[in-house]
């Protein structure tokens, strides 16, 4: 079976790739802490052929980042970066009380060039209060909902995924899920979602240099990575 696997680094996935989910903006959440580490990852990304990276720091009660402050930090960061990857600022929004207040005032950092998609997440273990109503509210305010790494939510099953897709929620795959990086359940869920064509975009959700090195050398079935490539190329949104 190993004959049909390749490392993520050697798969060719990164050529022209858009990483829609990363924690590379230094010092704002549980991701990269220093400019040097962030720049190191971007240099590796350049070698691999990555073309676009969305920096999506957490906005949540544990990390109550204000969009204005994140924009200032992003401006400082791009001032230190002289490579050829196109960098973009968004956010990963936890569906909590802080998000509800931000949504009311439209104080948000969407993703996509049109700034009309919101990357959101929930607890891994329990469904948020008023989860489905919040999805409706986001859409009523004119945003497309992008659910980050749906394969990782332990409380969700196939019925939840189907219902979300029926509500036109878009799904973002964490590519490392396919290698078992987050455990067997997330891996199996990711394979099922990929087989159904439920993913709309993908990313690596990088938090550290160490995790990048581990992920690049992880082995995944070539057929799965080919399926990921089909949603990554061309630009999906």
Secondary structure, DSSP 8 states (H G I E B T S, - for coil): -GGGEEETGGGSTTTT-EE--B--STTSSSS---HHHHHHHHHHHHHHT--EEEEEEEESSSS---HHHHHHHHHHHHHH--SSSEEEEEEEEESSHHHHHHHHHT----BTTTT-EEEEE--SSS--TTHHHHHHHHHHTT-EEEEETGGG-TT--HHHHHHHHHTT-EEEEEGGGGGTTT-HHHHHHHHHHHHTT-EEEEE--B--HHHHHHHHT-EEEHHHHHHHHHHHSS---
